């Protein structure tokens, strides 16, 4: 009887080398291949350096990849230290649910480590809201014109060629397209934020940016654009106290800081608008009432942009200008007709590339209605409260019945939902945002930030999560310009 031998499996899995670190202040508790270690340093930055040095040396000594998992105050993050001295992103985990057969039994679930969120504070929730409209038809494609058979009679051949011209087919040239000598060698810069950015700066390794950082870069690029011709954005809601003024100030700051000069915040409110109270005051007390008599002078060929400085208030930190209303006067003493608004608008369009209107609450005022006529992008500001959101939704519905331009503005609107109450949650704000599905184009939620409640409105004063949220809101607005 012959003996049966079993060949060793050629698919034996290599052991996974792993280091886990829990960072707390200036110390870290490590589990190095299952063995506990403690690292301490004078600063949090030095702790980071020691962790990376330990892992890189371990990978080099083992001649194999070492998986690093860190838990600190920024969240969870993962990297792979290679034996070649390079750092890599972990390979994405395949979606087993998408590839498993429908009748396959579900695998038992075990504890999993949360996805890495180390490099940036959470970005705002930007919800693209599907419009209730049919999908656009695909664009027709141009095809190469087929050559008629050579044995056709001249008259028939001409008829075939004429039919091809009517069909929009391109004539055949018989020449293959030439490859361009210009090679696009642009590469995405390495990580600049969080742990990845720290590793890039400390070691010189080109660590790729995280998904959160790439998303933020996309938002910055969106708000940094310059459009041909002036663009006007109106922040609206017929209810008072819903955040129109702070939304105006924050969005204006986002576009001015990233896109450069030529950005105006205009307080188009004849019922005690407070934009002037909550922004930096220039070396004068001028308001829109002072600018109105000077419009013809400012529109003359000899006028210069510096002449406008006596009427607007420059924000030295946030890089935009403010055209104030006068909250100390009764509305009856600062009425602006539609002709007055047109003259003021002509000045604003001449000297500024972007104009943000803080609209006020009187939707029947001539200046409010004329503002809508000149608007390119509508922004509805609301808190995460039902009555505020209902007021915004009713306004959008009313605009759809006003005229075609207003209806287009309403369908393309961006809704900014503020978590204005400290005891509220972003989930509450998200529920309000989701409620605008089918009414507006997109909705963005903004987390609660104490710096936005009372006092001067400055972009630098808010926290990083809040700045990222306003940046996401700005990118949503830019998509409509």
C-alpha positions in Angstrom: 0.0 0.0 0.0 1.5 3.2 -1.1 1.8 6.2 1.3 0.0 9.3 0.5 1.8 12.6 1.0 0.3 16.1 1.1 2.2 18.9 -0.5 2.5 22.0 1.6 0.2 24.8 0.5 1.8 27.4 -1.7 -0.7 30.0 -0.7 0.2 30.3 3.0 -0.5 33.8 4.2 2.2 36.0 5.4 1.9 37.1 9.0 0.6 40.7 9.4 2.9 42.9 11.5 1.0 45.6 13.3 1.7 48.4 15.7 -1.2 50.1 17.5 -0.7 53.3 19.4 -3.0 55.3 21.7 -1.7 58.8 22.1 -2.7 60.8 25.2 -1.0 64.2 25.5 2.8 63.8 25.5 2.8 60.0 25.9 1.7 57.0 23.8 0.9 53.5 24.7 2.1 51.1 22.0 1.3 47.5 21.2 4.3 46.4 19.0 3.6 43.0 17.6 1.5 42.3 20.7 4.2 43.6 23.2 3.3 46.7 25.2 5.6 49.7 25.1 5.4 53.3 26.3 6.7 56.4 24.6 7.0 59.8 26.2 8.3 63.1 24.9 8.3 66.8 25.8 5.6 67.7 23.3 2.8 66.1 21.3 4.8 66.7 18.1 7.8 64.8 19.5 5.5 61.9 20.4 4.5 61.7 16.8 8.1 61.7 15.7 9.0 58.9 18.1 6.0 56.7 16.9 7.1 57.1 13.3 10.7 56.4 14.0 9.8 53.3 16.0 7.6 51.9 13.2 10.0 52.7 10.3 12.9 51.0 12.2 10.7 47.9 12.9 9.7 47.6 9.2 13.3 47.9 8.2 14.4 45.3 10.7 11.7 42.8 9.8 12.1 43.4 6.1 8.4 43.5 5.8 5.5 46.0 5.9 4.3 47.1 9.3 0.7 48.3 9.6 0.4 51.3 12.0 -3.0 52.1 13.6 -3.2 55.3 15.8 -5.9 56.5 18.1 -5.6 60.1 19.3 -7.7 63.2 19.8 -8.1 63.7 16.1 -9.6 60.2 15.6 -8.3 57.0 14.0 -5.8 56.8 11.2 -3.8 54.1 9.4 -0.6 53.9 7.4 1.7 51.2 6.2 5.5 51.5 6.8 7.3 49.6 4.1 10.6 47.8 4.4 11.8 50.1 1.6 11.5 53.1 3.9 8.3 54.4 2.2 4.9 55.1 3.6 1.8 53.8 1.9 -2.0 54.0 2.3 -3.7 50.8 3.3 -5.3 49.0 0.4 -9.1 49.6 0.3 -11.2 46.9 1.7 -13.3 45.2 -1.0 -17.0 45.6 -0.7 -17.9 42.0 0.1 -21.6 42.8 0.1 -21.4 43.8 -3.5 -19.5 40.8 -4.7 -21.0 37.9 -2.6 -23.7 35.7 -4.1 -27.2 36.6 -3.0 -27.7 33.3 -1.2 -24.4 33.3 0.6 -24.7 33.2 4.4 -23.7 36.4 6.1 -20.3 36.3 7.8 -20.3 36.9 11.5 -19.5 40.5 12.3 -16.6 41.4 14.6 -15.2 44.6 16.0 -13.8 46.9 13.3 -11.6 50.0 13.5 -13.4 53.2 12.3 -12.2 54.6 9.0 -9.3 57.1 9.3 -10.4 60.7 9.9 -7.1 62.1 11.1 -6.3 64.8 8.7 -9.1 67.3 9.0 -12.0 68.1 11.2 -15.3 66.9 9.8 -16.4 68.8 6.7 -20.0 70.0 6.4 -22.7 67.8 5.1 -23.3 69.0 1.6 -26.5 67.4 0.3 -27.1 67.6 -3.5 -30.9 67.7 -3.7 -32.3 65.8 -6.7 -34.6 68.0 -8.8 -37.9 66.7 -9.9 -37.2 67.0 -13.6 -36.5 64.6 -16.4 -32.8 63.8 -16.9 -31.3 65.7 -19.8 -31.0 63.8 -23.1 -27.5 62.7 -24.1 -25.8 65.0 -26.5 -25.6 63.8 -30.1 -22.3 62.4 -31.2 -20.6 63.4 -34.4 -19.5 60.4 -36.5 -17.1 60.0 -39.4 -18.9 60.2 -42.7 -19.0 56.9 -44.6 -17.5 57.1 -48.1 -20.0 56.2 -50.9 -19.0 53.1 -52.9 -16.6 53.9 -55.7 -18.8 52.2 -58.4 -21.8 54.6 -57.9 -22.9 56.8 -60.7 -21.8 60.5 -60.2 -25.3 61.6 -59.6 -25.9 58.9 -56.9 -22.6 59.6 -55.3 -23.4 63.3 -55.0 -26.8 62.4 -53.4 -25.1 60.2 -50.8 -22.6 63.0 -49.9 -25.4 65.5 -49.6 -27.4 63.2 -47.3 -24.3 62.8 -45.1 -23.9 66.6 -44.9 -27.6 66.9 -43.8 -27.0 64.3 -41.1 -24.1 66.3 -39.6 -21.4 63.7 -40.3 -17.9 64.9 -40.5 -16.0 64.4 -43.8 -13.3 61.8 -43.7 -9.9 63.2 -44.0 -7.9 60.0 -44.1 -5.4 61.4 -41.6 -5.0 60.0 -38.1 -5.0 62.6 -35.3 -1.5 63.7 -34.2 -0.5 63.1 -30.6 0.3 66.3 -28.7 3.8 67.0 -27.6 2.5 68.8 -24.5 2.4 66.4 -21.5 0.3 67.3 -18.5 2.6 66.5 -15.6 0.6 68.1 -12.8 0.5 66.0 -9.7 -1.6 66.3 -6.6 0.6 67.8 -3.8 1.4 65.7 -0.8 -0.6 66.0 2.4 -0.3 69.3 4.2 -2.7 68.7 7.1 -3.0 66.4 10.1 -0.7 63.4 10.7 0.0 63.0 7.1 1.1 66.6 6.7 3.2 66.2 9.8 4.9 63.1 8.3 5.5 64.9 5.0 7.2 67.8 6.8 9.1 65.8 9.3 10.5 63.1 7.0 10.3 64.5 3.5 8.2 61.6 2.3 5.4 62.4 -0.2 2.5 61.1 1.8 -0.7 61.3 -0.2 -3.4 63.6 1.1 -6.5 62.1 2.7 -9.9 62.1 1.2 -11.0 64.9 3.6 -8.0 67.1 2.5 -8.6 66.4 -1.2 -12.3 67.4 -0.7 -11.3 70.6 1.0 -8.8 71.4 -1.8 -11.7 71.0 -4.3 -13.8 73.4 -2.3 -11.0 76.0 -2.3 -10.5 75.7 -6.0 -14.3 76.2 -6.6 -14.5 79.5 -4.6 -11.2 80.8 -6.0 -12.5 81.1 -9.5 -13.1 84.3 -11.4 -16.1 84.5 -13.6 -16.5 86.7 -16.7 -18.7 89.5 -15.6 -20.0 90.3 -12.2 -22.0 87.7 -10.2 -24.7 88.6 -7.6 -25.7 86.3 -4.8 -28.7 87.0 -2.6 -29.1 85.6 0.9 -32.9 85.4 1.6 -35.6 84.3 4.1 -38.6 86.4 5.0 -38.3 85.5 8.7 -35.9 87.6 10.9 -33.3 86.0 13.1 -32.6 83.0 10.9 -28.9 83.9 10.1 -29.0 85.9 6.9 -26.5 88.4 8.1 -23.9 85.9 9.4 -24.4 83.8 6.3 -23.7 86.9 4.2 -20.6 87.7 6.1 -19.2 84.2 6.1 -19.8 83.5 2.5 -18.4 86.8 1.4 -15.3 86.1 3.5 -14.8 82.7 1.9 -14.8 84.1 -1.6 -12.7 87.1 -0.8 -10.1 85.2 1.1 -9.6 82.5 -1.5 -10.4 84.3 -4.7 -9.0 87.8 -4.1 -10.3 91.3 -4.0 -13.4 92.8 -5.6 -16.0 91.3 -3.3 -18.8 93.3 -1.7 -21.4 92.6 1.0 -24.4 94.9 0.5 -26.9 95.4 3.3 -30.0 95.7 1.2 -32.3 96.1 4.3 -34.4 99.1 5.0 -35.7 97.7 8.3 -32.7 98.1 10.6 -30.1 95.9 8.9 -27.3 94.9 11.3 -24.6 93.9 8.8 -22.8 97.2 9.6 -22.9 96.5 13.3 -21.4 93.1 13.0 -18.6 94.0 10.6 -15.5 96.2 10.8 -16.1 100.0 10.5 -14.0 102.1 8.2 -12.7 105.6 8.9 -16.1 107.1 8.1 -19.8 106.6 8.8 -21.1 106.3 5.2 -24.1 104.2 4.3 -26.0 103.4 1.1 -27.8 106.7 1.6 -24.5 108.5 1.1 -23.6 106.5 -2.0 -26.8 107.1 -3.8 -26.2 110.8 -4.7 -22.7 109.9 -5.9 -23.7 107.2 -8.3 -23.5 109.4 -11.5 -20.0 110.6 -10.5 -18.8 107.1 -9.8 -20.1 105.9 -13.1 -18.3 108.7 -15.1 -15.3 107.7 -17.2 -12.9 109.6 -14.9 -13.9 107.8 -11.7 -11.4 105.5 -10.1 -11.9 102.5 -7.8 -10.2 104.3 -4.9 -13.1 106.9 -5.0 -15.4 104.2 -3.7 -13.4 103.9 -0.4 -15.3 106.8 1.1 -18.5 104.9 0.8 -17.7 101.3 1.7 -16.1 99.8 4.8 -13.1 97.5 4.1 -12.7 94.3 6.2 -9.0 94.2 6.8 -8.9 90.6 7.9 -11.5 89.0 5.6 -10.6 91.2 2.5 -14.1 92.2 1.4 -16.0 95.5 1.5 -19.3 96.3 3.2 -22.0 98.7 1.9 -23.9 99.6 5.1 -27.6 100.5 5.6 -28.5 102.8 8.5 -30.1 100.8 11.3 -30.7 104.0 13.3 -33.3 105.4 10.8 -36.9 104.3 10.4 -37.6 102.4 7.2 -39.8 105.3 6.0 -36.7 107.5 5.9 -34.5 105.2 3.9 -36.7 103.9 1.2 -35.0 103.0 -2.1 -36.9 102.9 -5.3 -36.3 100.4 -8.1 -34.5 103.1 -10.1 -32.4 104.0 -7.1 -31.5 100.3 -6.7 -30.6 100.1 -10.4 -28.2 103.0 -10.1 -26.5 101.5 -7.0 -26.3 98.1 -8.7 -24.6 99.7 -11.7 -21.9 101.1 -9.4 -21.5 97.7 -7.6 -21.3 95.8 -10.9 -18.7 98.2 -12.2 -16.3 98.0 -9.2 -16.9 94.5 -7.8 -16.7 91.0 -9.4 -18.9 89.4 -6.7 -21.8 91.1 -4.8 -23.5 89.4 -1.8 -26.9 90.9 -0.8 -28.1 90.7 2.8 -31.7 90.9 1.7 -33.6 91.9 4.8 -37.1 90.7 5.7 -39.5 92.8 3.6 -40.2 90.7 0.5 -42.6 93.4 -0.9 -40.0 96.2 -0.8 -39.1 97.6 -4.2 -35.4 97.2 -3.4 -35.9 93.5 -2.4 -37.8 92.7 -5.6 -35.3 94.5 -7.8 -32.5 92.6 -6.0 -34.1 89.3 -7.1 -34.2 90.6 -10.7 -30.4 91.1 -10.7 -29.5 87.9 -8.8 -27.5 85.1 -10.3 -27.6 82.7 -7.3 -30.1 82.4 -4.5 -29.1 81.3 -1.0 -31.7 80.5 1.6 -30.5 80.9 5.2 -32.3 79.1 8.0 -31.8 77.7 11.4 -32.6 74.1 12.3 -36.0 75.1 13.5 -39.3 74.2 11.7 -40.7 77.8 11.4 -37.4 79.2 10.0 -37.3 76.4 7.4 -41.0 76.7 6.6 -40.5 80.4 5.9 -37.6 79.7 3.5 -39.6 76.9 1.7 -42.6 79.2 1.3 -40.4 81.9 -0.2 -39.0 79.5 -2.8 -42.4 78.3 -3.7 -43.6 81.9 -4.2 -40.6 82.7 -6.4 -41.5 79.8 -8.7 -44.8 81.6 -9.5 -43.3 85.1 -9.9 -41.6 84.9 -13.3 -39.3 82.6 -15.2 -36.1 84.1 -13.8 -37.3 83.9 -10.2 -38.4 80.3 -10.8 -34.9 79.4 -12.1 -33.3 81.0 -9.0 -35.6 78.9 -6.7 -34.8 75.6 -8.4 -31.1 76.4 -8.3 -31.1 77.6 -4.8 -28.6 76.6 -2.1 -30.0 76.2 1.4 -27.7 76.9 4.4 -29.0 75.2 7.6 -27.4 76.6 10.8 -27.2 74.5 13.9 -27.8 77.7 15.8 -28.6 76.3 19.2 -25.8 74.8 21.3 -28.2 72.1 22.6 -29.2 71.1 19.1 -27.4 68.6 16.9 -26.1 68.4 13.4 -28.6 65.6 12.9 -31.4 68.1 13.5 -29.9 70.4 10.9 -29.5 67.5 8.4 -33.2 66.6 8.8 -34.1 70.2 7.9 -31.7 70.0 4.9 -33.2 66.8 3.7 -36.6 68.4 3.8 -35.6 70.7 0.9 -35.3 67.8 -1.5 -37.1 68.6 -4.7 -37.3 72.3 -3.8 -33.6 73.5 -4.0 -30.4 72.3 -5.7 -28.3 71.7 -2.6 -28.3 72.0 1.2 -25.4 72.5 3.5 -25.3 72.2 7.3 -23.2 74.5 9.5 -22.2 73.3 13.1 -22.9 75.5 16.1 -20.1 77.9 16.8 -20.1 80.4 19.7 -18.1 82.9 17.6 -21.1 83.4 15.3 -23.5 84.4 18.1 -23.1 88.1 19.0 -20.3 90.5 18.2 -18.1 91.0 15.2 -18.3 88.3 12.4 -14.8 87.2 11.5 -13.8 84.1 9.6 -10.7 83.5 11.7 -12.7 83.5 14.9 -14.6 80.3 14.1 -13.3 76.8 14.6 -11.8 74.7 11.9 -14.9 72.5 11.5 -17.0 75.6 11.1 -14.6 77.1 8.5 -14.6 73.9 6.6 -18.4 73.9 6.6 -18.6 77.5 5.3 -16.0 76.5 2.6 -18.3 73.7 1.5 -21.2 76.1 1.4 -19.2 78.4 -0.8 -18.3 75.6 -3.2 -22.0 74.8 -3.5 -22.8 78.4 -4.3 -19.9 78.6 -6.8 -21.4 75.6 -8.7 -24.4 77.8 -9.6 -22.4 80.7 -10.9 
